[in-house]
Amino acid sequence: MKLNNNQQYLLNSGGWWALYDGFTSAYLVAFALALGANNTVVGILGALPYIAILFSEIPGAMLLEHFSRLRIYSVASTLSRLMWLGMLLTPALFMSHPLAALILFFFLAKFGDYISDPAWTVLVADVVPAPTRGAFVARRTRLINIWGMIALVIGGFYLDLFAAHDLRGFITMFGIGICFGIATTLVTLRVKEPQYRDHNHHGFKEFFHLEGDFLRYVVFAFAFNFAFMLASPFFTAYILQDLGQPYIIFALSTALTNLTKIAVFKHVGKLSDKFGDKPVLLLSVLGTGLVPLVFLLTTPERIWLLWIGQILSGIVWAGYDVAIFNMFLDLTSEDKRAVQTATYSIATSIPLIIAPVLGGFIADNLVFGLAGIPLVFAISMVLRFLSPLLLLGIPEKRIKHEYPLREVLWHAIELHPSRGIQHRWHGVVQNVRKKGALFLGILR
């Protein structure tokens, strides 16, 4: 698809944001572990972004009644980036309680991110037309994963240059990440805002009004968010502590997930535009249930399974990332999208707060056949497999004809008589080789 200037700026901002995130948030848990965090603290860090959502989304939507989308975004995102200065200075300024300070500054950073979320979502919906939204979101997310992968691997190499408890690596890397975060804001501010359609005042009750298909969608998202977030914050700790791997193995394995996403995003975007977002989301959510299962089978003696798990994760989360955002836009209306964005974010953030804290408690205190993080993975796996049942009653909005799930799966893997799975696999391998060659060239 050919992009206009506004769409190109939004696309480019994704790459800058990925560098910012890859040098900061991607290593936050590793930084906390270096400061002495246990599983409960890791769970709290996983919950903090969603606690921030509870306090920021309604004010963020209300700000749209008084200020432009870009003004809200510029102020909030800049303050958010600067909160990372507090985090990188934590070891020097808050030696007696470094983890408490880290939790506080991370919360403030996420608050700044999410108070601008309604403004940013409405901006994207107005700039990108519905017929090409699947391809655009896939393209932007693919770019984010390319640069996020590069930042992650460079960060892993860099941190391994320092001794195990030498925090200078984290401090200098976070400083670089802040610079990329500021660049993200500057690129986004080049967008020329389309006319905003909703300048009405919204009463407080409107933010808690849910009905019809949108209500069913929120219920699904609530259940699935609990299912995946129960385990999500602990994959990093599992790789670094339970499996005893160095930072570079963590970085490379996570980069493999991103590389896999890059290889399949274009295909997923086409599937979404052709067959609709609902079947892509169904298949992707079912696939996420297999990820903790593979990690359960991974041991230091079978470390090769880590790479299988990360490839699988890349495939299924690529589909989820594209379909979940598109389906949200399909089920919201133009005149109430800011309010519905806030409502959705608040409702679905509740399990994202509860689940990681509960997961940390389970990992540190309970034994039920399994113990520790493996027990959390097992519970999460079961819940992930069950959550797609809540999607079945929601109709597909963007595509008028609903295709059988089996047909979508066949096209997803190109299991077609005239092509065969070998053709698709060859294409994916070629794509991975090209991206890998580009990545190695950049490193050199």
Secondary structure, 3 states (H helix, E strand, C coil): CCCCHHHHHHHHHHHHHHHHHHCCHHHHHHHHHHCCCCHHHHHHHHHHHHHHHHHHHHHHHHHCCCCCHHHHHHHHHHHHHHHHHHHHCHHHHCCCCHHHHHHHHHHHHHHHHHHCHHHHHHHHHHHCCHHHHHHHHHHHHHHHHHHHHHHHHHHHHHHCCCCCCCCHHHHHHHHHHHHHHHHHHHHHCCCCCCCCCCCCCCCHHHHHCCCHHHHHHHHHHHHHHHHHHCCCCHHHHHHHHHCCCCHHHHHHHHHHHHHHHHHHHHHHHHHHHHHCHHHHHHHHHHHHCHHHHHHHHCCHHHCHHHHHHHHHHHHHHHHHHHHHHHHHHHHCCHHHHHHHHHHHHHHHHHHHHHHHHHHHHHHHHCECCCECHHHHHHHHHHHHHHHHHHHCCCCCCCCCCCCCHHHHHHHHCCCCCCCCHHHHHHHHHHHHHHHHHHHHHHHC
